[in-house]
């Protein structure tokens, strides 16, 4: 691994740093910096308005979706230049998280499978922050088995008629467009009967119901389809090739989520160094130090694994399925650290008011949000299979439904 910028990369970093210094919304810096994982990035103003304003400013100056081609609203930058930009953007990147699904997952899928006219219509407004996208994959009955989804699409002339339900759809209530994976054939094995579409979220036949989360937020949604008509022209990829298209989306999803997922370790170390527990600082307790050492080693491993991917990008290579390691380990570590932080606080750990709780209730918010990190973008179990099969080369899991038409796969209600 090479940690040094090349001369070209150093020049790009200097240019990005100078532009951010001159144009960033510095009045939001302290508030963004103080917002922990699971907490609102902004409380003083509407986050969506601030996010759109920052995205428009970046887009106008050529700093939005850097690695996208210019004709689609990007800059035509290299992957490593995108990494450098993310590093320099720093806390202001929290504003861009509003668009992460569109920029990091839907956009690349549209770019790979839509026709040229559609790409030129859909991608520039997405890059500019004028339109928001969501990704409709998960379903109540499928669990982590995406290929087991049951939302149906039936061909009717030049349209497809869709009925079914999606769940845990992040940002659906804010979105203008979404990509939708549905079942178009039940008489073939489950992976072969899927098809991908893009759809306008205000279309007749779509109902969005926000889900109230334990932390009081409503970022996730149920989405219901009743007689939704989608033109065949809005199909992404061939009929029945939706699984292949979805893998393209999932690869980008895990890279986007894993690359930006915190562990909470810096905040935990700071808390232990000042929190009084048992007559002294928490960090003076050998058992606490042992926990901290474990997390420090794990966090260091994540850092250098990420740097390995960055070095590959700098050489012009594309990172592979090993990026699943980052999300798998970071999600588990985040949850462990948040739970231990509340244990250290004792009865005060139940406080969720930022004005009253230790560290502005950052660990309380982290713990309430952390279970989702081990589900979104692939559950721990799915990621372990990806790592085992595609990184370590181990044989795949045995599947009782392999090669069986989907209509013949047993369900709980049929047993």
VENWO-V753154 format. One record per residue. N is the residue number from 1. D_CENTER is the distance of its C-alpha to the mean C-alpha in whole Angstrom. Layout:
BEGIN
N/D_CENTER, N/D_CENTER
END
This chain:
BEGIN
1/26, 2/27, 3/26, 4/28, 5/27, 6/30, 7/32, 8/30, 9/27, 10/28, 11/30, 12/26, 13/25, 14/28, 15/28, 16/24, 17/25, 18/28, 19/27, 20/24, 21/27, 22/29, 23/27, 24/24, 25/24, 26/26, 27/27, 28/23, 29/23, 30/24, 31/22, 32/19, 33/20, 34/21, 35/18, 36/17, 37/13, 38/14, 39/16, 40/16, 41/16, 42/19, 43/22, 44/25, 45/24, 46/21, 47/18, 48/17, 49/21, 50/20, 51/17, 52/19, 53/22, 54/20, 55/18, 56/21, 57/23, 58/21, 59/21, 60/25, 61/26, 62/24, 63/21, 64/18, 65/16, 66/18, 67/18, 68/18, 69/22, 70/24, 71/25, 72/22, 73/21, 74/20, 75/22, 76/23, 77/22, 78/21, 79/18, 80/20, 81/20, 82/17, 83/16, 84/19, 85/18, 86/15, 87/18, 88/20, 89/18, 90/17, 91/17, 92/17, 93/14, 94/13, 95/14, 96/12, 97/9, 98/10, 99/10, 100/7, 101/6, 102/10, 103/10, 104/8, 105/8, 106/11, 107/13, 108/14, 109/14, 110/17, 111/18, 112/19, 113/21, 114/22, 115/25, 116/26, 117/27, 118/24, 119/22, 120/24, 121/24, 122/20, 123/19, 124/21, 125/20, 126/16, 127/17, 128/19, 129/17, 130/20, 131/18, 132/14, 133/13, 134/11, 135/10, 136/13, 137/13, 138/14, 139/17, 140/19, 141/22, 142/20, 143/18, 144/16, 145/18, 146/16, 147/20, 148/21, 149/20, 150/23, 151/23, 152/26, 153/26, 154/30, 155/32, 156/34, 157/36, 158/33, 159/31, 160/29, 161/29, 162/26, 163/26, 164/24, 165/21, 166/17, 167/15, 168/12, 169/11, 170/9, 171/11, 172/14, 173/17, 174/16, 175/15, 176/18, 177/17, 178/15, 179/15, 180/16, 181/17, 182/21, 183/24, 184/27, 185/29, 186/30, 187/33, 188/31, 189/28, 190/25, 191/23, 192/26, 193/26, 194/22, 195/22, 196/19, 197/20, 198/19, 199/20, 200/21, 201/20, 202/23, 203/25, 204/28, 205/27, 206/23, 207/23, 208/20, 209/20, 210/18, 211/18, 212/19, 213/17, 214/19, 215/19, 216/20, 217/17, 218/16, 219/13, 220/12, 221/15, 222/18, 223/19, 224/22, 225/24, 226/28, 227/29, 228/27, 229/28, 230/26, 231/28, 232/28, 233/27, 234/24, 235/23, 236/21, 237/23, 238/26, 239/27, 240/26, 241/23, 242/20, 243/19, 244/19, 245/17, 246/14, 247/14, 248/14, 249/11, 250/10, 251/11, 252/9, 253/5, 254/7, 255/8, 256/6, 257/4, 258/8, 259/9, 260/8, 261/9, 262/12, 263/15, 264/17, 265/20, 266/22, 267/22, 268/24, 269/26, 270/27, 271/28, 272/30, 273/32, 274/33, 275/33, 276/36, 277/36, 278/40, 279/42, 280/40, 281/36, 282/34, 283/33, 284/37, 285/36, 286/36, 287/34, 288/32, 289/32, 290/31, 291/28, 292/27, 293/28, 294/26, 295/23, 296/24, 297/25, 298/21, 299/20, 300/22, 301/21, 302/17, 303/19, 304/21, 305/19, 306/16, 307/19, 308/21, 309/18, 310/19, 311/22, 312/22, 313/20, 314/23, 315/25, 316/24, 317/22, 318/19, 319/17, 320/17, 321/16, 322/16, 323/13, 324/12, 325/15, 326/13, 327/10, 328/13, 329/15, 330/13, 331/12, 332/16, 333/17, 334/16, 335/17, 336/20, 337/21, 338/20, 339/23, 340/25, 341/25, 342/26, 343/29, 344/30, 345/30, 346/32, 347/33, 348/32, 349/28, 350/28, 351/28, 352/25, 353/27, 354/26, 355/30, 356/31, 357/28, 358/28, 359/26, 360/25, 361/24, 362/20, 363/21, 364/21, 365/18, 366/16, 367/18, 368/17, 369/14, 370/13, 371/14, 372/11, 373/9, 374/11, 375/11, 376/7, 377/6, 378/10, 379/12, 380/14, 381/17, 382/15, 383/14, 384/18, 385/19, 386/17, 387/18, 388/22, 389/22, 390/21, 391/21, 392/24, 393/26, 394/27, 395/28, 396/26, 397/26, 398/29, 399/28, 400/31, 401/29, 402/29, 403/31, 404/32, 405/32, 406/29, 407/32, 408/33, 409/31, 410/32, 411/30, 412/30, 413/32, 414/35, 415/36
END
